[in-house]
Amino acid sequence: MKQLFFRSLGIFKDLQNKIAFYPTVFALFGILFAFFIMNLENRGISKYLLEKAPTLVVNNGNTAIAILTALISGLISMIVFSFSMVMLLLSQASSNYSPRLLPGLISDKSHQVILGIYLATTLYCIFILFSIQPTGDKYQIPGFSVLLGILGTVISIYSFIYFIHNISQSIQINHILDRIYKSARSLLENLIEKESEPNSDFPSSKDWFEFPTEKSGYLQDISTSVLIDICEKEDIKLRILPVKGQFILIGIPLFKSNKKLEENTLKKILSSFEFARGELVEDNYVLAFKQITEIIIKAMSPGINDPGTAINGIDYLTELLALRLKKKDVHIIGNNDKAYIKISMVKFEDLLYNVMASIRTYCKHDIILVQKLLLMFKYLKTQNVKNSKYFDCIDTEVKTLLDDVKKAVTNQRDIDTALKMAKKLGLVIKKT
C-alpha cells in the first residue's frame, strides 16, 4: 500500500509541476460547472430570478449572444497576452540569470491558477452560448447563466491585473533569489529536524552485495518509510550509494545490502526510488546552491557585469551555508533506535568547494566582492556546527581565495586591503 501511495504521489508531483496542470483542472471544472448551471436552468432558475430580480437577468436571446460573444473574445485575448508574458518571463530569466531556473518558474502555481481561471471562464461561456435558443420563449434563455459568465469575466479581469503585478515581480532577481532560498531552507530544516532522532552506529558496507539501477535519470526521491518496512521484514540493512539529485545511468550501482536479496524483495526496493528527467529545489537543496552560484557567475560575466546582483546572491548563499553547518554529512535512518539505512549526502567540504571554485573564477578580480566573501566566511565561523571539521574547510577556502586574489589583482593596494581585512576579521589562514 505504501509503495502504491509513493508511486501515486510521485506521478502527482510530476503532473503538478507541469505548466498545463492547473489550467487543465480549472478547464474541466468550467465545463462541469456549465452543465450544472444548464441543469438549474432546466429547473427554472432564470424564471425565478426574472420574477424576483428582473434587472439581473438577460431575457433577450440576441443580447445574450452578443454579451457572451464579447466575453469570449476578450477572454481569449487575455489568455494570449498572458501566455506571451509567461514565455517572455522564461526567456528573460534564462538569458539574464540561468536556464536552471526555468523548472521553478514554470511550476509557479499563481501563474497556472490565473491561466486556469481564464480558461474555465472561457469554456463556461462557450458552453452556455450553445444552450441559448433565441427564437424560443424568453424563459428558455439562460439569463442566470449569462449573469454568472459576466461575473466570471470580472473575476478574470481582476486576476489579469494581479497577473501583471505578479509577473513584474517574478522577473526581479530579489524575488527569484528569495524563492530559491525559502525552498532550500524549508527542505534543509526538515532534514536537520529528522537528524535529531537517535540512531545506532552503522556498520561498514565494504563487503556488502551491490545492486545496480534499472532506470536512468535524476534521483528525485526515496521512499524511506517503504524501505524501513522492507528492512524490518527481511532483517537487512541498506546503503544508498548515489547522492540525491545525482543523474544515474542504467547499470550504475544504486545501493548495497548486507544480505543477498531475492528477486521479489529487490523489485520492491527498486520501486522505492523515484527518478525524474529534471530537477527542482523542493526535492534537492543542493540545487539551490547551484542556482544561486550560477546567478552570481552570470551577473559577473563580462556581458552583464552586475556586481549588485552578485552581492545579493552571496547574502543568500551565506544564510544557506550557515544552515548547512548544522547538518551532518551522513544521514542514517532507523526505527526503534536501530539503524537500517545509510543515505549518501553531499559533504559540506565538497559543497563549499564547488560553490567557491565557480565564484572565484569570476569574482577574484573584484575587491568589493572579495571583501563580501571574506565577511561571509567570518559569519560562518561564528555559527554552531555539527562537525568542527567544517571550520577547517572554511579556512582552506579563505586561503585559496586570497591566493587567487594575489594572482588576479594587479593593484597592490587592493591586495593589501583584502589581506588586512582577512587579518582584521580573524580568519585563520593555514599554510600549505
Secondary structure, DSSP 8 states (H G I E B T S, - for coil): -HHHHHHHHHHHHHHHTSTTHHHHHHHHHHHHHHHHHHHHHHTTHHHHHHHH-GGG----HHHHHHHHHHHHHHHHHHHHHHHHHHHHHHHHHHHHT-GGGHHHHHT-HHHHHHHHHHHHHHHHHHHHHHT--TTS-GGGS-HHHHHHHHHHHHHHHHHHHHHHHHHHHHTSHHHHHHHHHHHHHHHHHHHHHHHTS--------TTSEEEE-SS-EEEEEE-HHHHHHHHHHHT--EEE-S-TT-EE-TTSEEEEESS---HHHHHHHHTTEEEESS--TTT-THHHHHHHHHHHHHHTSTTT--HHHHHHHHHHHHHHHHHHTTS-SEEEEEETTEEEEEEE---HHHHHHHHHHHHHHHHTT-HHHHHHHHHHHHHHTTS--S-THHHHHHHHHHHHHHHHHHHH---HHHHHHHHHHHHHTT------
